[in-house]
Amino acid sequence: MKTTYRIPAPYAQQFLNLADSFVCESPARPERFMEKMKRNRGAVAGLTQAGLDENGLERKNPVIVALGDSVTAGHFETLLPKDPEALRAGFERMLRGEEAAPVEITDARESYIEKFRLALIDKYEQTSVSVLNAGIAGDVLPMMCKRADRDVVRHDPDLILINGSLNWDDETMGDASAYKSLLKGLVQKLKAETTADIILLTPNGDLPNDLLEPIGIPAKEVTTPARCEAIREVAREEQVCLADVRAVWDQAKEAGIPWEALLSNGVNHPSVEGHEVYARVLMKLFED
């Protein structure tokens, strides 16, 4: 199902302009990945031998794995019914594991992962690159750590993106220090078990989730800013790349752009333009 939500004018262009003018202050750049993208130029290995690896095999195209939640997976507008009884019935079916109607639009065509892949192709025109989308809606960092071997390490990636902070629950998982400890452990594991460059992403802006208030589930206080700072600290301490998307959203708020207009579901899913901002901030890491 295709997303139809777009940021109203004039906010859309203002938002994109902020991404274009954003100054990247990442502690590191994806140097190894960039070099591989430059070298992987499609030489005919069978004729030149230039493209064979140490085992005499054709060189492997660069592989990116994106680990994340619904934003990475490409989720947009909510489809939840506004009638409390219908909402309650659908929610109960989901809790029982029964088949239910979709609760939101999923449009991987418009996800930042796809936009990032296309931007890389524009920059490195002679290189094929594969992107594995390991974003799962509703997922949280503890579960991402548990599935890191299955969804990341075994693919021998050249670049890893980690974007998993929006669904964290302080009441059940701990504060920002607990989040930081988990994220740092994950980064250290991936550094030890892969040769990939790692990019940590701060998330898009989010607002209190009131989608289930009609059935008595209150919106919780937003605590994402503390985790954003934890992500920045881990990037500095582990000397990995940082795509500080949240900084652009904060600039938008300071410029008077309401976050409500930037979110396709009114809570935490960026619009198509918001995914474009993600991609443009990521590409800042590849500037000369």
C-alpha positions in Angstrom: 0.0 0.0 0.0 1.5 3.4 -1.0 1.7 6.2 1.4 -0.2 9.4 0.4 0.7 11.7 3.2 2.9 14.7 2.3 4.2 17.5 4.4 2.1 20.6 3.7 3.7 23.6 2.0 5.8 25.5 2.9 7.2 23.2 5.5 8.4 20.5 3.1 10.9 22.5 1.3 12.1 24.3 4.5 12.7 20.9 6.1 14.7 19.6 3.1 16.7 22.8 3.0 17.7 22.3 6.6 18.9 18.8 5.8 21.0 20.2 2.9 22.6 22.8 5.1 23.2 20.4 8.0 26.9 20.3 9.1 28.0 16.7 9.7 30.1 16.4 12.9 30.5 12.6 12.9 33.4 11.2 14.9 34.3 9.0 12.0 33.5 8.4 8.3 32.8 5.0 6.6 36.2 5.0 5.0 36.4 1.2 4.3 33.0 1.1 2.8 33.7 4.2 0.7 36.9 2.7 -0.6 35.1 -0.6 -1.5 32.5 1.4 -3.4 35.2 3.2 -5.3 37.1 -0.1 -6.1 34.1 -2.2 -6.9 33.8 -1.0 -10.5 32.6 -4.1 -12.3 35.9 -5.3 -13.8 35.7 -8.5 -15.8 37.5 -10.7 -13.3 37.6 -13.7 -15.6 39.7 -11.7 -18.1 41.7 -9.4 -15.9 42.0 -11.3 -12.6 41.6 -7.9 -11.0 38.3 -8.7 -9.4 39.2 -12.0 -7.8 39.5 -12.3 -4.0 42.1 -14.3 -2.1 40.0 -17.5 -2.8 39.9 -16.9 -6.5 36.2 -15.9 -6.4 34.6 -13.0 -8.1 34.6 -10.0 -5.8 31.5 -9.6 -3.6 29.4 -6.5 -4.2 29.2 -4.2 -1.2 26.4 -5.2 1.3 24.6 -2.9 3.7 22.4 -4.1 6.6 20.0 -1.7 8.2 18.9 -2.8 11.7 15.9 -0.9 13.1 12.2 -0.6 13.8 9.2 0.5 11.9 10.8 3.6 10.5 13.5 1.5 8.9 10.9 -1.0 7.7 9.1 1.8 5.9 5.9 2.3 7.9 3.8 5.4 7.5 0.1 6.4 8.2 -1.9 4.6 10.8 -5.0 2.6 9.6 -6.3 2.1 13.1 -10.1 2.6 13.3 -11.3 5.6 15.3 -14.3 3.8 16.8 -13.2 2.6 20.3 -15.1 -0.7 20.0 -13.6 -1.6 16.6 -10.1 -0.5 17.8 -10.4 -2.6 21.0 -11.6 -5.7 19.0 -8.7 -5.3 16.5 -6.2 -4.8 19.3 -7.4 -7.9 21.1 -7.1 -10.0 17.9 -3.5 -8.8 17.5 -2.7 -9.7 21.1 -4.1 -13.2 20.6 -1.9 -13.6 17.5 -5.0 -13.8 15.2 -5.0 -12.4 11.7 -6.2 -8.8 11.7 -6.5 -5.9 9.3 -3.2 -3.9 8.7 -2.8 -1.2 11.3 -0.6 1.1 9.2 0.6 1.6 5.7 3.9 -0.1 4.8 5.7 1.4 1.8 9.3 0.2 1.5 9.6 2.2 -1.8 9.6 5.4 0.2 11.8 4.3 3.1 15.1 6.1 3.8 16.9 2.8 3.2 15.8 2.8 -0.4 16.4 6.5 -0.8 19.9 6.0 0.6 20.6 3.2 -1.7 19.6 5.2 -4.7 21.8 8.2 -3.5 24.8 5.8 -3.3 24.1 4.6 -6.8 24.1 8.2 -8.0 27.5 8.8 -6.3 29.1 5.5 -7.2 27.6 4.9 -10.6 29.7 1.9 -11.6 29.1 -0.1 -8.4 26.2 -2.4 -7.5 25.3 -2.3 -3.8 22.8 -4.5 -1.9 20.8 -3.4 1.0 19.3 -5.8 3.5 16.4 -4.2 5.4 16.4 -5.7 8.9 13.8 -3.2 10.2 10.9 -4.7 12.1 7.9 -2.7 13.2 7.6 -2.4 17.0 11.0 -3.7 17.7 13.2 -2.5 20.5 17.0 -2.5 21.0 17.1 -5.5 23.4 15.5 -7.7 20.6 17.8 -6.2 18.0 20.7 -7.3 20.0 19.3 -10.8 20.2 18.8 -11.0 16.5 22.1 -9.4 15.5 23.7 -12.7 14.6 20.8 -13.8 12.4 20.0 -10.5 10.7 23.4 -8.8 10.6 26.6 -10.8 11.3 25.9 -13.8 9.1 25.5 -11.6 6.0 29.2 -10.3 6.3 28.1 -6.7 5.7 30.4 -3.9 4.6 28.2 -1.2 6.2 25.8 -1.5 9.2 23.1 1.1 10.1 21.6 1.0 13.5 18.4 3.0 14.1 16.5 1.6 17.1 15.6 4.1 19.9 12.0 5.2 19.3 10.2 2.2 21.0 12.2 2.1 24.1 10.2 2.1 27.3 11.9 3.6 30.4 9.4 1.9 32.8 10.2 -1.6 31.7 13.7 -1.3 30.1 15.5 1.3 32.2 16.7 4.9 31.6 19.0 6.3 28.9 22.1 4.8 30.7 20.6 1.3 30.3 20.0 2.1 26.6 23.5 3.3 26.2 25.0 0.2 27.7 23.0 -2.1 25.4 23.9 0.0 22.3 27.6 0.1 23.2 27.6 -3.6 23.7 26.0 -4.1 20.3 28.5 -1.8 18.6 31.4 -3.6 20.2 30.0 -7.0 19.1 29.6 -5.9 15.5 33.1 -4.4 15.5 34.6 -7.6 16.8 32.6 -10.0 14.5 32.5 -8.0 11.2 34.8 -5.7 9.2 31.9 -3.4 8.6 31.8 0.4 9.1 29.0 1.2 11.5 26.7 4.2 11.3 24.5 5.1 14.4 21.4 7.1 13.6 19.6 9.4 16.0 15.9 9.1 15.2 13.3 11.4 13.8 11.3 13.6 16.1 8.4 11.9 18.0 5.4 13.0 19.9 3.4 11.3 22.7 1.7 8.2 21.3 -2.1 8.7 21.8 -3.3 6.3 19.1 -4.7 3.9 21.7 -6.1 6.4 24.1 -9.7 5.6 22.9 -9.4 2.2 24.5 -7.9 3.5 27.7 -4.2 3.2 27.0 -2.7 6.6 27.9 0.1 8.2 26.0 3.5 8.0 27.7 5.9 10.8 28.2 8.5 11.2 25.4 12.0 10.4 26.6 13.8 10.1 23.3 16.1 13.2 23.7 18.1 11.4 26.4 18.6 8.4 24.2 19.7 10.7 21.3 22.5 12.0 23.5 23.4 8.4 24.5 23.7 7.5 20.8 26.0 10.5 20.2 28.1 9.5 23.2 28.5 5.9 22.0 29.5 7.2 18.5 32.2 9.3 20.1 33.4 6.7 22.5 33.5 3.8 20.0 34.7 6.1 17.1 31.9 5.0 14.7 29.9 7.1 12.3 27.0 9.3 13.4 24.1 10.4 11.3 22.5 12.9 13.6 19.0 13.0 12.0 17.4 14.3 15.2 19.5 17.4 15.1 17.8 18.4 11.8 14.4 17.8 13.4 15.4 20.0 16.3 16.4 22.7 13.9 13.0 22.4 12.2 11.3 22.9 15.5 13.4 26.0 16.2 12.5 27.3 12.8 8.8 27.1 13.7 8.0 24.0 11.7 5.5 21.9 13.8 6.5 18.3 14.2 2.8 17.3 13.8 3.1 18.3 10.1 6.2 16.2 9.6 4.8 12.9 11.0 2.7 10.7 8.7 1.0 9.0 11.7 1.1 12.0 14.0 3.4 10.1 16.5 6.7 8.7 15.3 6.6 7.8 11.5 8.2 10.4 9.3 6.6 11.4 6.0 8.2 10.7 2.6 10.1 14.0 3.0 11.2 12.9 6.4 12.7 9.7 5.0 14.4 11.9 2.4 16.0 13.9 5.2 17.3 10.7 6.7 18.9 9.8 3.4 20.4 13.3 2.9 21.9 13.2 6.4 23.4 9.8 5.8 25.0 11.0 2.5 26.7 13.8 4.4 29.0 11.1 5.7 30.1 10.5 2.1 31.0 14.1 1.2 34.6 14.7 0.1 
